[in-house]
Amino acid sequence: MAAQLAIVDLADATEWDSAIGRQPDASIYAARPWGTYKSRIGWAVRRIAIRAGEGEGEDLAYIQYQQRRRGPGRFILAQGCPILTPLGESRAEAVLQAFLAHLDLRRSDLVGVNYHQPERRDAVLALLAHGFTPVVSARNHTLELDLAQDLDAIRARMDPRWRANLRKAERNGDLSTHLLSDPEERLRAFDGFSRMYAALKARKGFSSTLDTQAYRDVAASDPRVAMLEVRERGEPILIRIAHRTPTRWTDFFAASNERARATHAAPLAVWRCVEQAKADGHHVFDFGGIDPAANRGVFDFKRGLCRNVVQSAPLWLYGRSRLLRDAAAAFLARR
């Protein structure tokens, strides 16, 4: 069946964004801006469509994938992909077979697929059928707030301390929140975020793979990225960054200074994001993951608003060498 499918290079950025924009599940990780960011930090990025035959065949899937050399082999990562079209869902196994054939894997190569959000049933069945191994650790969990609820009902279920701190922030006339849309304003806010984020890492001693300089203009210009700024008397004290699909608002990064802590700006920022997500018609507010063992403070803060824990999508690993695949999976599961 895979022989009937055609691989089409979609290097043209406009065509790519237009194509995935029609798919309701397409996330930030499948979009051109994220590919631009990953290419800046050392990944070779390609975008392809898989079509039902040559010429004018219909698109079955879109895949933005990244590759990087690791010693004698390659590590190939598809984030937020393959995106299956409605026609492609019924041919998911053939789509994945065509993708693997396109990659022309050697025994030293590994392929990873990570959707970063709930996976479609047909995609999971195809991954299992081709021998992909799910890598799941304690970090593969998040909190999800159901936005079908009335906002008053959500507030009623908050932890009492969280609700009290939110009320204090709402009553503070010195605080204001701003969902930023102007490109220049977003660039300025991201620069403030970068400074606060660097100070936060130094203060708490954690590491991060985010390269703020490489992501700066990408984040500022990507309409999928939401930036919310909290100001005290006009001075920024907290910046919260999220990303959006048509159905889901996902918390991404946040940074703040000491004034944010003193004024309870954090619950105010999250609550304004929840309000905006509901107003925009999103179904779920995803807290972007939890890590209670390594970051208890952030975990306690998030569960003050929501306790609906779910297992997030695993990293699916594939390799022609089962030994290499299993060794990599075991290593990654312990991280």
Helices and strands as residue ranges (DSSP letters): G 2-4, E 6-9, H 13-21, G 28-30, H 32-40, E 44-51, E 59-70, E 73-79, E 83-84, H 86-89, H 92-103, E 110-114, H 121-129, E 133-135, E 141-146, H 151-157, H 160-171, E 175-179, H 183-204, H 212-221, E 225-232, E 235-244, E 248-256, H 258-263, H 265-279, E 284-286, H 296-303, E 309-311, E 315-318, H 322-333
